[in-house]
Amino acid sequence: MPRANRHYIPGQVWHITHRCHKREFLLRFVRDRRRWLQWLFEGKKRFGTCILNYAVTSNHIHLLVRDGQEREVIPQTIQLIAGRTGQEYNQRKNRKGAFWEDRYHATAVEAGPHLVQCMVYIDMNMVRAGVVTHPSEWPLSGYSEIQNPRERYALIDHENLMGLLGIGRMEELKESYRGWVEESLAVQGRGRQPRWTESIAVGSEGFVEHTKAALGIKAIGREVIEIIGEEGVYKLREPETPYSLNFSGQNGHLRLQNTYFWDTSDSISRS
């Protein structure tokens, strides 16, 4: 598989999804899901990663992050987490082979209402799976941290998040986000929204067009389309491929053929 240059857009929000190898439930044990979060916190400390939301399930993760001032922050963070969690699991289980799919998928998300929808989608993951009836029942996601901010070991950058959402106070963020989740539970149901895991960018037409231009040659042939039934919401579409094909190995980068990726494979040991 050919390598690609890392892409970087200062201030851009990315929704990252990364699956366990062959969609196996390698994160089924609570200790391993918690270790993923511990390494995420370590990545935040080391690299200054701006984390906006997250969710750890039994066979994949969701991570919402914002590009900062350093180009390599996001690739280094994913590299650290994927490498260490895979190594630890394999050593404990006396297991060999890849722990993660090779490529993580990243979707650019516009700030404002689109960011809200993506956040809610992330926190509703285990509700859609039928594991819990409310995001508050799954502690390994950002919902609980937004409602009960931590004094120590905080992952979410609440100040950055509030700035992107146009919210001035923490209490307003908590109340607003609680309402958005309740609205999703009552109105939107539990259906999956592939735009957040299969598109290159999601937002207004202007935002998606701008992202396409920023990607340059790597976005040639990608189509900007309006999402059916949602006036004013657009996505930069990828070729029609099965969901599982977006995640095909252990390390953090994306399919060159159908989306943009960060290549971190040189540094992550295959566990």
Secondary structure, 3 states (H helix, E strand, C coil): CCCCCCCCCCCCEEEEEEEEHHHCCCCCCHHHHHHHHHHHHHHHHHHCCEEEEEEECCCEEEEEEECCCCCCHHHHHHHHHHHHHHHHHHHHHCCCCCCECCCCEEEEECCCHHHHHHHHHHHCHHHHCCCCCCHHHCCCEHHHHHHCCCCCCCCECHHHHHHHHCCCCHHHHHHHHHHHHHHHHHHHCCCCCCHHHHCCEEECHHHHHHHHHHHHHHHCCCEEEECCCCCCCEEEECCCCCHHHHCCCCCCCCCCCCCCCCCCCCCCCCC
